[in-house]
Amino acid sequence: MLALRSKLCKLTLSFEFANKNLFQFSTQPKLNEIQTKSEDLDTMIDKRNDEILNSMKSQGLPEFLTPHQTWVYTMESNTKMNKIMVLDPIVFNFNPRIDILNDVVRWEKECLRPGNESQKSRAEKRGSGRKPWPQKGTGRARQGSVRAPHFMGGGKAHAIKPSDHSYNLPKRLQCHGVSTLFTLRHLQGDMIVVDRLLPEPDPENKADIPVRSEYLFNLLERYNCNSIYFVDDYADPKFDFLMDKSQRRSQEEGKFFSYQVSSHSQRAFDLIRCDKLVITVAALRLFERRIATKLR
């Protein structure tokens, strides 16, 4: 927990220096239904940017209060950039709260606890229940059973039983913690928005050459990090197979990969643990839509 708090403090300090020109917005852009398969990437980004800027103009905000923007990269090269994407000011404009981040991480860990600890009480211990010696005449203290807790091999007093350690945390606090981490990653330059996780196949080659596990480790060298948190808008079976195939090598080399779908809840602990966040444009739109509706 001390290591976690120290890492959160480092994130907060870097956020304070980068947050001098940030402003809070109370606008909520109206999003249409997301159809990532039918829309083109450029059309999707332009449509999203226009929605955010139009919503800000409708609120009468000054022009110099521009929201955050980020480049959209391609997986073929780290220097090739397609578009500039405008980020939702409701999601990417949070002041860091160490207490909320600590509550969210602790809640995630408690929900993941198996809670299968079990001990035997004196009633569950194997053996007879007769008295070890007569009540009187031996000069020793009276005893009723050798399965009493103070006997060797006896039962456990107040034995621990399997229990559920999970508890409910308000969804607004969950979204606040995750949005803060996304904002910190963006301001530190650790959030990389891409068009897709896997590189596009070469149109000249008719055969679809499979992507090997070396592809993930090349990304670590490209981004100069030891761990990456991938987020996509749908579960890609090819990328799932690629993640499973690279698990053994990543454990041997001390690397870490995490893959999550944007429609599911994002794990704050993995966001803190990983050095880089790689998210697709469609996944970022889904994330902004899901978080912004709960933070209105």
Secondary structure as the mmCIF struct_conf table of DSSP 4:
data_model
#
loop_
_struct_conf.conf_type_id
_struct_conf.id
_struct_conf.beg_label_comp_id
_struct_conf.beg_label_asym_id
_struct_conf.beg_label_seq_id
_struct_conf.end_label_comp_id
_struct_conf.end_label_asym_id
_struct_conf.end_label_seq_id
HELX_RH_AL_P HELX_RH_AL_P1 LEU A 2 ALA A 18
TURN_TY1_P TURN_TY1_P1 ASN A 19 ASN A 21
HELX_LH_PP_P HELX_LH_PP_P1 PRO A 29 LEU A 31
TURN_TY1_P TURN_TY1_P2 THR A 36 SER A 38
BEND BEND1 GLU A 39 GLU A 39
HELX_RH_AL_P HELX_RH_AL_P2 LEU A 41 SER A 58
TURN_TY1_P TURN_TY1_P3 GLN A 59 GLY A 60
TURN_TY1_P TURN_TY1_P4 GLU A 63 PHE A 64
HELX_LH_PP_P HELX_LH_PP_P2 THR A 66 HIS A 68
STRN STRN1 GLN A 69 THR A 74
TURN_TY1_P TURN_TY1_P5 MET A 75 GLU A 76
STRN STRN2 SER A 77 VAL A 86
HELX_LH_PP_P HELX_LH_PP_P3 LEU A 87 ASP A 88
TURN_TY1_P TURN_TY1_P6 PRO A 89 VAL A 91
BEND BEND2 PHE A 92 PHE A 92
HELX_RH_AL_P HELX_RH_AL_P3 ILE A 98 LEU A 112
TURN_TY1_P TURN_TY1_P7 ARG A 122 GLU A 124
BEND BEND3 LYS A 125 GLY A 127
BEND BEND4 ARG A 130 ARG A 130
BEND BEND5 PRO A 132 TRP A 133
BEND BEND6 GLN A 135 ARG A 140
HELX_LH_PP_P HELX_LH_PP_P4 ALA A 141 ARG A 142
BEND BEND7 GLY A 144 GLY A 144
TURN_TY1_P TURN_TY1_P8 VAL A 146 ARG A 147
BEND BEND8 ALA A 148 ALA A 148
TURN_TY1_P TURN_TY1_P9 PRO A 149 HIS A 150
BEND BEND9 PHE A 151 PHE A 151
TURN_TY1_P TURN_TY1_P10 MET A 152 GLY A 153
HELX_LH_PP_P HELX_LH_PP_P5 GLY A 155 LYS A 156
TURN_TY1_P TURN_TY1_P11 ALA A 157 HIS A 158
HELX_RH_AL_P HELX_RH_AL_P4 LYS A 171 LEU A 187
TURN_TY1_P TURN_TY1_P12 GLN A 188 GLY A 189
STRN STRN3 MET A 191 VAL A 194
BEND BEND10 ASP A 195 ASP A 195
BEND BEND11 LEU A 197 LEU A 198
HELX_LH_PP_P HELX_LH_PP_P6 PRO A 199 ASP A 202
TURN_TY1_P TURN_TY1_P13 PRO A 203 GLU A 204
BEND BEND12 ALA A 207 ALA A 207
HELX_LH_PP_P HELX_LH_PP_P7 ILE A 209 ARG A 212
TURN_TY1_P TURN_TY1_P14 SER A 213 SER A 213
HELX_RH_AL_P HELX_RH_AL_P5 GLU A 214 TYR A 223
TURN_TY1_P TURN_TY1_P15 ASN A 224 ASN A 224
BEND BEND13 ASN A 226 ASN A 226
STRN STRN4 SER A 227 ASP A 232
BEND BEND14 ASP A 233 TYR A 234
HELX_RH_AL_P HELX_RH_AL_P6 PRO A 237 LYS A 245
TURN_TY1_P TURN_TY1_P16 SER A 246 SER A 246
HELX_RH_AL_P HELX_RH_AL_P7 GLN A 247 GLU A 253
TURN_TY1_P TURN_TY1_P17 GLY A 254 GLY A 254
STRN STRN5 PHE A 256 VAL A 261
TURN_TY1_P TURN_TY1_P18 SER A 262 SER A 263
BEND BEND15 HIS A 264 HIS A 264
HELX_LH_PP_P HELX_LH_PP_P8 SER A 265 ARG A 267
HELX_RH_AL_P HELX_RH_AL_P8 ALA A 268 ARG A 273
BEND BEND16 ASP A 275 ASP A 275
STRN STRN6 LYS A 276 THR A 280
HELX_RH_AL_P HELX_RH_AL_P9 VAL A 281 LYS A 294
#
